[in-house]
Amino acid sequence: MAAGVQVALGADDPLLFGHRLTDQYVMARDVHGLTDTELAGLARASVLGSRAPEHLKRSVTSEIDAWLRPITRG
């Protein structure tokens, strides 16, 4: 990330391995010291790098921005 590489978090097949994506975000914060702004960037990169339809990408990235907005104001 420091070198400008776009990073996205992902998880193995949740049906086989359980839901671990949230754990990856927790580790990104607790182990690697990422801020809320950086975590939002990871989430945004995950959405934009997905094969989701464009309208869904716009909707989800708007929700990420809305989640971050109260944090950046305070």
N, C-alpha and C positions, 0 to 999 in steps of 0.2 A: 504494500500500500504506500509506503514511504517513497518508493521509486516510481509511483504513478500507475502501477498495475491495478487493473480493476479486479476486485476480489468479490466473490459471492459464496455464501455458505450453502451447503446442501446436505442431504442426509440419504443414507442408503434406503432401500425399499422399506417403508414403514410397516408393511404387512408382514415382512419377514423379521425385521430387526427392531420394531417398536418406533416410537416417536422420539427422536433425539435431536431434532433441529433446534428446539428451545435450549437444550443443553449446550449446543454449539455457541449460541449467542451468549449464554451465561459465561462460558469459558472465554469467549472473546473479550468480555468485559472484565472478568475477575482475573484471568491469567495474563492476558495481553494488554489490559488497561485501556481498551477502546472506550471512547466517549459515546454518549447517546447520538451525537451527530454522525460519528463513524459507524455506529451500529445501523443507523438509518440508511447510510450509504451502502452498507452490505445488503440490507434488505432491498433497497432500490435496484442495486446491480443484479440481485437474484431475479427480481421480477422482469427487468428489462432484458436479461439474458435468456429468459424462458421462451417457450413456444406458445405462450398464451396469446389470445387475440388482442389486437391493439387497444380496443375499447376497455378490456379488462386490465391491461397494463396501466392505462391512464387512471382508471378507477383506484387500483391498488396503490400506485405511487402517490395519488392524492391523499389516500388514507395514511400513508407513511408520513407525508408532509404534515398532515393534521396532527398526527401523534407527536411529531417533533416540535411543532409550533409553540405549544405552551412551555416547553423546556427552554427554547431559545429566548423567549420573552422574559423569563424569570431570571 
